[in-house]
Amino acid sequence: MTTTHPDLVHLLRGPALESFHRGALAIVDAGGAVWRSAGDIDRPVFPRSACKVLQALPLVASGAAEAFGLTDAELALACASHSGEPAHVATAAGVLAKAGVDMQALECGTHWPRDEAVLRALARSGNAASALHNNCSGKHAGFVCVGCLMARAAGREPAEFTRGYLRPDHPVMREVTAALAATTGVDLGQAPMGTDGCGIPTFGVPLRALALAFARVASGQGLSAEHARAAQRLRQAVAASPFHVAGTGRFDTRVMQRLGERVFCKVGAEGVYCAALPGQGLGVAIKLDDGNTARAAEVVMAAVIERLVQLDDDERAFIAALADAPQRNWAGTEVGRLRASDTLRSLLA
Amino acid sequence: MTTTHPDLVHLLRGPALESFHRGALAIVDAGGAVWRSAGDIDRPVFPRSACKVLQALPLVASGAAEAFGLTDAELALACASHSGEPAHVATAAGVLAKAGVDMQALECGTHWPRDEAVLRALARSGNAASALHNNCSGKHAGFVCVGCLMARAAGREPAEFTRGYLRPDHPVMREVTAALAATTGVDLGQAPMGTDGCGIPTFGVPLRALALAFARVASGQGLSAEHARAAQRLRQAVAASPFHVAGTGRFDTRVMQRLGERVFCKVGAEGVYCAALPGQGLGVAIKLDDGNTARAAEVVMAAVIERLVQLDDDERAFIAALADAPQRNWAGTEVGRLRASDTLRSLLA
């Protein structure tokens, strides 16, 4: 149940190892061949927000994105764990307006932005957080669009096809779950099932299968024609508008602003991270045992990108600094380093 | 370097283990006998803020607390990692005023409160964070008091004995380090040394020695008369004013508001937690490998308290709920549990 996974990330304070993070990693091609792996990649893992691009496939494949004229930014937001900055909130509201509904249609719940600067700005403005600020509001707006298109096709009111879309047996959620099953190749009926932070069902999927799904997103191989087209459209949208998939200063935004379509990477809660590397035809899936995403999984992803993606010298320096970074205290003094472990480096060699 | 420690805390989503936390634990009496341990308790660990009570011993032992007439709340704040709530900020400012200086004397740096509600309230007020909001401002105000007393005794200006107090060779910091060495029994000259988040030196100390120091704080045994008196005074002050050692809704505040002098527990960064249990004459030191304090180390501490401290039924239910707690998503739906692992329960049996 608690396999001993390799130590992938080290935090040093002065000369000493202060903390470290263990985890598993799968890097797989679209044929399912494993390029590298670490730890147990067959144990089911909840993919959390790292699989949002898979959950957004029906938005494009159904024709809803086209029917409602969604832009790159709006499609990127459908794949996003955004920071709740004003531009994210406005974009989410815009998607709902195009589909003819408002934020009452969202069932994801409300939370305040987690980025400190964004939270401070919102509090200072005197406004409160709404469901539009939820980091998943773009994904949920996408679900609502699919429901609205179903309603239009049936000649019914939108609410008849959007209300209750969180339920596993709702027609929209059935499409979303089917996309996850098709891309990962996993029989989700047999998988552990839980409820995600935003209320939708989440299924335990082996890292191997999750990496396979991202290799398929990277290459189109092994996907239906509709899903292959949708995956390409979503990757292009995120590359064109990386701010909308995360936010100011965030890892995914910074990496994709810099590397464009060479990397599609996506953060998830609880130490999960996935990426599609189209140039290599590879998919990447990471899970840190302890659930540390922001500090640990990002470092692993940076080390993977540094090893695999074609980079010029400046780009290499940019990525290397994300895989091995000085740590500063409140007064700005350098007190240590956060970095990919030698174990991880050897494993990727 | 990265020993495999037992899994102490489990996070379940639905029926499945989503994440888990490994770590080490020492529970020791004032004679150094180990009541229970888990993992490697001889590897040096930076105690971080968990050892603030040890670092505050000179404030009382030097006579500065008495000379400046510090109250229970002010002494509790000297042992605190506080939330930066208005009452914490005012108390820190009050300590400095009693010593005849102002917040310019603080060298701990500035950070915004980390508690979301406190941060929102401060941002909404239109004010900015200052060094007084730093969670360590009370400890630093205590250091400044020691320097001010030294200055008074020497007939000099306060600044001559307070400026640069962060430096390892400053007379104030030498007292603080000597207290850590005396209570833990560790030769800190041979210990790994780093810089803490608030700028002072921090030393790697085995969990066994850290637990011993807290057993000594619990019982007074093995301490100098001045340190024994100071430890008792500080424990009483925190028990009388537990709000000032942490803040609204925080673990240490809630536990000590409820259990009074039966427990002195103190959070530290990077998954460190310490406690003195006077009724049992035991000291507790915990370090989670992955550095997760708020989620993981608190659960371990709750399980230790539940096992060791004499509690009535209501108190037992209160503590049990901290060692095994439902987890809810943004919409308030129960999605899993965070709890002490069976491994930890067996180990404490």
Interface residues (C-beta under 8 A of the other chain):
Chain A: M1 T2 T4 D7 L11 R13 G14 P15 A16 L17 E18 S19 F20 H21 R22 P44 V45 F46 E107 C108 G109 T110 H111 W112 E116 L119 R120 A121 A123 R124 G126 N134 P192 M193 G194 T195 D196 G197 C198 G199 T202 G204 E270 G271 L288 D289 D290 G291 N292 A296 N329 W330 A331 G332 T333 V335 G336
Chain B: M1 T2 T4 D7 L11 R13 G14 P15 A16 L17 E18 S19 F20 H21 R22 P44 F46 E107 C108 G109 T110 H111 W112 E116 L119 R120 A121 A123 R124 G126 N134 P192 M193 G194 T195 D196 G197 C198 G199 T202 G204 E270 G271 L288 D289 D290 G291 N292 A296 N329 W330 A331 G332 T333 V335 G336
